[in-house]
Amino acid sequence: MRSLSILQSSTAKAIFKKPIYFVIDSIINVLYPTKQARQNKSLVILRNDAIGDYLLFRDFLRILRQEYSSYHITLIGNIVFKDFALCLDRAYIDKFIWIDNKKFRKNILYSILFLARIRKHTFDVFINPIHSRDINNIIISNKINAIYKYAPSGDSINIAPNIKAQNDRIYTQLFKSSEGIMFEFYRNNEFINHLLHKQIHIEPYIDGTLFTKFEATSNYSVLFIGASAEYRKWSIENFAIIGKYLIENYHQNIVICGGKEDMEKAEILESKINAKHKVFNMVGKTSLNALGGIVYNGNLLVSNETSAAHLAAILDTAIVIAVSNGNHLGRFIPYPKGLRDKYYPVFHPFIEENFDKYEELSNAYAYQSTLDINEITAKQVIGVIDKIMTKGAANE
C-alpha cells in the first residue's frame, strides 16, 4: 500500500540527505530554469503511489473531470497501475506520464531525464492528493511548474518532518486533514471536498465488464498469494489447506493468482493442493486487466491484504476474505460496512481478541504491524468461509 514500512521510510530519509539528490536538483535547475506557468487551462495530478491507493482514488477523477471540464488534464502515475488507468480512466485523463518508482530511486540518469521531462511542462493547476507523501513524491512535486498548487496537509510518516515542512511551502493551499485514522477512500473524499468547496457523495466503483473475461473455468474461487512485502504474505501451506477445503467441501475450482515473483511458490501451492484438473495456475501469466476479469467472475477471493483485495472489494461481485497481520489497520482494512458488505477481514489473533479496542489498535498499526501473519491459522479462515457459505445457502 501507499505508506512505506519503517525500514523503507528510514532508507528514504537517508537517500534524500545524500548529496546526489542535490546534484540532480542542480542539474535540473540549470538545464530547465523555473518559468512562470501560463494560464493555459491545464491541470496535473500526481499519484506515484501503489495500485490499491489508485483504486481508492480513481473515482474522484470523474469528479475532477466534471469540475475542470475545459481543462487539459495530465496524470503523473505509477507505472504499476498503468493497465488499470488506461482501461478504466481514459475518459477523464487527456495525457498520462508514467513513472517507474524503482528506477527513479536507483537510476540517476532515469531520475534526471524524468524530472527534465516534467520540468518542460507548465500547468495552471497542480493537485497532489497523497496524504502520506514519500521521497519520490516530494522530489517530483518540487519540479512541477504550476500557478496554483493544492495538497492535503497529510502526515510525515514516510519522510522527516522538516523535509515535509519544506515541501509544504510550495503549495498555494494545504487543506487540513482530519486528525486520527481514517479509511483511505474517505480521506480522499475529504480532500476533494475541501478542494472543490462542496460535499461530494460517491462510492468506489469499477465496471468489471471492461476487463478481459476469464473463460478457462467456471464456479471458481481465487487464491491471491502475492503482496508487496514478505511479512504481508500468508504461507503457501495455509493457502493449500484453504484450496483443498474449497474443492472438497464447496466443489470449487481454484484459480491461483499473484505476481511474477510468486511463480515458484505458486507451483508449490499447486502441487500441495494436488487436484490437477481443479486448479488453474495463473501466477505471472496475467495483466492487471486479466486479473480484474478473473476476480470479477469469481465466487470468492482469499487474499493477502493487498491490491487484489481492494480490486475485488470495489468490483463487489465476489466475496472477499483478506488475511491481514493488521498492517494499515483503519486506513486500508477493514472496509467500512457502509461501503462494502461482502468484505471479511481475518486478522492476527491478537487483533481479533482485542477488537473492542479498535481505536487503540488502529493508532498502533495504521502504518505498520510487526505481528506474524502466519500466526493466523487456516482454521480461522475456514471458519469465516463456512459462516459465509452457510449464510448464502440460507438466503437461497
N, C-alpha and C positions, 0 to 999 in steps of 0.2 A: 504494500500500500504506500501511500504518499509519504508518511513520516519515516525517517531512517531510524535504524537501531542506534543505541547509544554508541556502539563501536563505530558505526558508519558516520554518525554525527561528529564524533571526535576526530575521525580521519578527515572529514570535510573541513573542519575548522583548521586543522593542521595544514592542509593543502592550500587553503585560502591565504594563510600567512606566508607561504613560500614566495620568494622573490619572483618566480617565474610568472605569476599572475600579474604582477606589477609590470613586468616586461611586456607581456601580451597586451595589457591595458595601454601602455605607452605606444606600442606599435600601432594599435588600432586608432589611437588618438591622432597620431602623426599622419597615417595614411588616409583617415576619414575624419577630419576635424568636425566638431559639432556645428550643425547648421540649424537655423531657426526653422522648425517644421511649418509647412504651409497649411492653411485652412483648405484642405482638398477633400473633405468628406471621406476620410479613410479611418478605419478603426483596426487595431490589432489586439488580439487576445493571446496571452501566454499561458500554456498548460504543458509544462515539461515533466509532469509527474506520471504516475503509473496508470495502468488500464482501469483498475477499479475506481480511481479518482475521476478519470474521464467519464466513466459510465454514470457516476453520481453527479456530474456537472452538465453533461451534454444536453439535457432537456432545456437548459437555460439559453442555449444557443438560439433556439427558436424564438424565445422572448427577445433576445438582443437583436435578432434579425428584424423583428417587428418594430422595435423601438428605433433602430437605426436603419430604416428601410432604404434610405437613399445613399447609404454609405457602402464603400467597398470594404469588406471585412476579411482580414487575414488572421489565420490561426497559426501560431507557432506551437507545434505539438510534438510530444514524444513519439518517435517513430514506432514504438512498440504497439501503439493503438491505431496505427495508420489504416489498417484494414477496416476497422470499425468506423472510423471517421469518414472514409471515402464511401463506404456502403450506406451509412445512415445519415450523414450530415452535409452532403454536397449542396443541398438546397439552402443552407444557412451560411456557408462559407464560400467566399469568392476565390480565395487563394490559401493554399496550405504551404507552410515551411516546416520541414521536419528536422528534428534534432536527435542525434544518437547520443544519449547521455553518457554512455560508457566511453565512447570516443572523445567526447567533449572533455571528460575528466582526465583522460590518459594520453591523448594525442595533441600535442601543442599546435602542429600545423592545422589540424582539423579545427581546433578552437579559434585560431586566428582567422581562418577562412570563413568560418560560420559567423563570427562576430562582425567581420568586414561586410558580409552579405547583409546582415541585419542593419548595420550602420548606414548602408546606402539608402535605406528606405526612410521616408518621412510620413508621419501619421498625424491625424488630427487628434485621435483619442487612443490611449493605451489602457487596457484593462488587465490587471494581474489578479485573478480571483483566488489564488492559492493562499490558504490560511497559514500553512507551515512552510514558508519559503526555504529552499535549500540553496547550496552554494551555486549550482548552475543557474537557478532562477535569479539569484542576486546579480551574478555577472551579466547575464543576458539583459535583464531589465535595466541595468545601468547603461547599456548601449543602445537602447531603443529611443529614437527621436520622436517625440510627440509633444503637442502643446498641452494637452490635458492628460494626466496620469492618475489612475484610481486603483486602490487595493484595499482589502480589509486590514485592520491593524494586526490581526493574527497573533502568532506566538513566535518564540525563538528556539523551539525545540531542536531544529536542525542546524542552527548557526549560533555563534556567540552573540549575546545581546548588543554589544557595541557595533558589530558588523550590521546587524539588522537595523539599528538606530541610524547608521549612516545611509543605508538603503532607503529607509523611510523618508528621508529628506528629498528624494527625487519626485515624490508624489504630490500632485496638486491637492489631493484629499485622501486621507486614510479614514475609512469608515470603521467606527468602533465595533469590535467583535464582542458578543456577549461573553461574560465570564463563565467558567465551568465547562464541562464536557458536553458536546452537542453532536448528534448524529450528522455525518458529513453532508448529506443531502440538504438537511435543514440549515446547516452552516452556509452552504452555497446560496440557499434561498434567502437567508438573512442578508448576505452581501448584495445580492441583486435587488432586494427590496430597498436597501439604502442607496444603491447606485441610481435606481430609477425613480426614487422618491414615491413609491407606491407599493402596495401589498400584492405580491404575485402568488397565486394559489394553483400549483400544479403538482403532479405526481410523476415519479420516474416511469418512463415508457419506452419500449423498443418494439417495433413492428417485426416480429420474428419471421414473417413471410418473405422478408427481404434477404434472409440468409439462404445459403445452399441447403436444400433438403437432404437429410441423411436417409438413404434408402437401402443400406446393407442389411438391415434387420428392423423388426418392429417389436413392440412390447418390451422395452428395454429400460434398464437403469444405467446411469453413468457414474463411474468412479473416476474422480479427478484427483490425481496423485501429486500434482505439481504445486509449487509455491515459490515465492521469491527468495526464501532462505530455508536452510535445512531444519532449523529449530521450529519451523512452522509446518513441517511435513509429518503427518501421521505415518506410522510404519507400514511397510508393504504387507507384513504379516497380518496386521489388523484389517487392512483393505481386503486381503484374501479371505478372511473369515466372513466379512460382510458380503463379498461377491458370492461365495458358496451359499450363504444363508438366503440370499435373494433368489438364487437359482432353485434351491431345494424347497423353499417354503412359499415362494410367491411366483414361481415359474417365470422369472425374469431372464431375459438375455442381458449380458453385461457388455457395456462399451467402456473401454479404458481410455482416458484422455490425459494429456499433460504436455509439457514442453519437450524439446529435443534432448535436453539434459536428463530427462526422466526415462529415456528409451530402454536403458539396461534394466532399471527397476521394473518397468512395465513387462518386460519379458519374464522376469522372475515372478511377478504377480500372476501373469497368465498361466505359468506352469504350476503355481501353487493352487490356483482355483481348479485347474485340471478338468476343464469341461470344454474341450476343443470347439465343439460346434455351437456353444452358447456364448463364447467370449470373442469380442471384436477389439483388437488392439489398435487404436488409432493414435497412439502417442507419437508425437513428432511427425505425423503424416497429414495434419490438418492446418489450414489457415484459421485465423480468428473467425472469419465468416462461416467456415465449415463447422467450427466448434459451436458457433451460435445455432446452426441448424440442428446439430446433434442434441444440444441442450433443449432447444425449443420443442422438439418432438419426443423427448424422453418422458418417462413416468416419474423418475426420482433421480436426484443428484446427491451423491455423498462426496463431499469435497473438503479439502483443507480450506481454511478461511482465506480466500484469495479471489482473483478476478472472476473465476468461473462461478463462484457462489454469488457474486454481485450480478453477473450476467443472467444467471438462472432466476434470481430473485426479481429482477426487473422485467424479464420476459414473462414471468408469472404464469407459466403453464405447468412446469414440473415442480414437484415437492423438493425443497432444498434442505439438506442436512449438512450444516457446516461444523466441522470439527475444529475447535479452537483452544489454544492454551491461554486465551484471554488477551492476546495482543490486540491493541487498538480498541479495547473494550469501551463501548459507549460511542466511539467515533465511527466505526465501520461495522461493528457487530454488537448486539443483535439488531436486526431490522425492527423498527417500531411497528407494532401491530396495526397502527393507523396507515402504514404504507403497504405492508405485505402480511398475509396470514398463512402463507404456505412455507414460511421460513422457520426452521427449527435448529437453533444452535445447540451443540453439545460441548460443554465446557469442561475444563480441568476440574477434577473432584473438589479442589479447594474452593473454586468459584461457585460450583453447584451448591456446596454445603453452606456457603456464606452469602448467597444471593440476596438475602434480606438486607445486606449492607451494600447494595448496588452502588450507591453514590461514592462510598469509600473505595470500593473495588475499581470503579471506572476512573477515579482520580489516580489510582495506583498503576493501572495497566493501560491507560489511554494511549500511551506512546510505545511501550514495550512491556512484554511479560517474559520472565525467565522460567516460568513454570514448564515442566517437561510435558510436551504434548502426548508422549507415549504412556503417560500415566492415565490417560483417557482410555478406557477399555472398549473392546469391541462389544462387550455386553451392554455398555451404556448406549451405544449407537443402535444395537439390535432392539433394545427396549423402546427407543423412540420410533424405530421403523414399525414395530408391532403395534404401537399405540396409533400411529398414523394409518396403517393399513386396516386395523380394526375399526377405527372411526370411519374410514372411507367405505368399508363394507356395510356398516350400519346405516350409512346415508344413501346407499343404493336402493 
